[in-house]
Amino acid sequence: MNRLATLLAVSATTALLGGCVFAPPINTQTDAAAVTKMSEQAVATCGAGNVREVNAKSFTCK
């Protein structure tokens, strides 16, 4: 009886964990377009020549 309960618990856990699939939302904007947009914002905010780093989600000024 104890083995049956353990087997059922392990099977249920395996089934529940195996069914958890997370798919991130599809990004409609391409990375290149996002970087271009963020670059424009960085230059407008920091000033020309004062941008340290730009990626698709953020930028830093010097």
C-alpha positions as CSV (number, residue, x, y, z in Angstrom):
1,M,0.0,0.0,0.0
2,N,2.9,2.4,0.9
3,R,4.6,1.6,-2.4
4,L,1.4,2.3,-4.4
5,A,1.0,5.7,-2.7
6,T,4.6,6.6,-3.5
7,L,4.3,5.5,-7.1
8,L,1.1,7.5,-7.5
9,A,2.7,10.6,-5.9
10,V,5.7,10.3,-8.2
11,S,3.6,9.8,-11.2
12,A,1.3,12.7,-10.4
13,T,4.4,15.0,-9.8
14,T,6.0,13.9,-13.1
15,A,2.7,14.5,-15.0
16,L,2.2,17.9,-13.5
17,L,5.8,19.1,-14.0
18,G,5.9,17.7,-17.5
19,G,2.8,19.6,-18.5
20,C,4.2,23.0,-17.5
21,V,5.3,24.7,-20.7
22,F,5.8,28.4,-20.7
23,A,6.0,30.2,-24.1
24,P,7.2,33.8,-23.9
25,P,5.1,36.3,-25.8
26,I,6.1,36.8,-29.4
27,N,8.0,40.0,-29.9
28,T,6.4,41.8,-32.8
29,Q,9.3,44.3,-33.1
30,T,12.5,43.0,-34.4
31,D,15.7,43.4,-32.4
32,A,17.3,45.6,-35.0
33,A,14.3,48.0,-35.1
34,A,14.2,48.1,-31.3
35,V,17.9,48.9,-31.1
36,T,17.5,51.7,-33.8
37,K,14.6,53.2,-31.8
38,M,16.5,53.0,-28.5
39,S,19.6,54.5,-30.2
40,E,17.5,57.5,-31.4
41,Q,16.2,57.9,-27.9
42,A,19.7,57.7,-26.4
43,V,21.1,60.4,-28.6
44,A,18.1,62.6,-27.9
45,T,18.5,62.1,-24.1
46,C,22.3,61.9,-23.7
47,G,23.4,64.1,-26.6
48,A,25.5,63.2,-29.6
49,G,28.8,61.6,-28.6
50,N,27.6,61.0,-25.0
51,V,26.0,57.5,-25.4
52,R,28.0,54.7,-23.8
53,E,25.9,51.6,-24.6
54,V,22.6,50.8,-26.4
55,N,20.7,47.6,-26.5
56,A,17.1,46.7,-27.5
57,K,15.7,47.5,-24.0
58,S,17.9,50.3,-22.6
59,F,20.8,52.7,-23.0
60,T,23.4,54.3,-20.8
61,C,25.1,57.7,-21.1
62,K,28.7,58.5,-20.5
